[in-house]
Amino acid sequence: MLKLDELDLKILKRIQADGRFNLQNLAEEFKMPKSTILYRIRRMEKEGCVDNNFIHPHKIQFYSNL
């Protein structure tokens, strides 16, 4: 099970809201480099959390440093 932080969850929410997301727009919205956003999306795809922009909630675990 993949542990996700708050940024991962924000990315997932945007993907869920709009499956045809634009990487540049996500990077600008989260004030992060495109490479960071892409790395996180690919990591979630590799772990099976995201498949063709469909989120598999049973494969993720929320992690927070709070």
C-alpha positions in Angstrom: 0.0 0.0 0.0 1.4 3.3 -1.1 1.6 6.1 1.5 0.5 9.5 0.2 1.2 12.9 1.5 -0.9 16.0 1.2 0.5 17.0 -2.2 -0.2 13.5 -3.6 -3.8 13.8 -2.4 -4.2 17.2 -4.0 -2.9 15.8 -7.3 -5.3 12.8 -7.0 -8.3 15.2 -6.4 -7.4 17.2 -9.6 -7.0 14.0 -11.6 -10.3 12.7 -10.4 -12.0 16.1 -11.1 -10.6 16.3 -14.6 -9.1 13.2 -16.2 -7.7 15.3 -19.0 -5.5 17.4 -16.8 -2.6 19.5 -18.1 0.7 18.9 -16.4 1.8 22.5 -16.8 -1.4 23.7 -15.1 -0.9 21.3 -12.2 2.7 22.5 -11.8 1.6 26.1 -11.7 -1.3 25.4 -9.4 0.8 23.6 -6.9 3.9 25.8 -7.4 6.0 22.8 -8.1 8.2 21.8 -11.1 6.5 19.7 -13.8 9.1 17.0 -13.2 7.9 16.7 -9.5 4.3 16.4 -10.5 5.0 13.9 -13.2 7.2 11.8 -10.9 4.4 11.6 -8.3 1.8 10.7 -10.9 4.0 8.0 -12.4 4.8 6.6 -8.9 1.1 6.3 -8.2 0.5 4.6 -11.5 3.4 2.2 -10.9 1.9 1.2 -7.5 -1.5 0.8 -9.1 -3.2 3.7 -7.3 -4.0 5.4 -10.6 -4.9 3.6 -13.8 -6.0 5.6 -16.9 -6.9 8.4 -14.5 -9.1 6.1 -12.4 -8.2 6.1 -8.7 -8.1 2.9 -6.7 -8.7 4.0 -3.1 -8.0 0.6 -1.6 -4.4 0.8 -2.8 -3.5 4.1 -1.0 -2.9 5.2 2.5 -2.9 8.8 3.7 0.3 9.9 5.4 0.7 13.2 7.2 3.5 14.7 9.3 1.0 16.6 11.5 
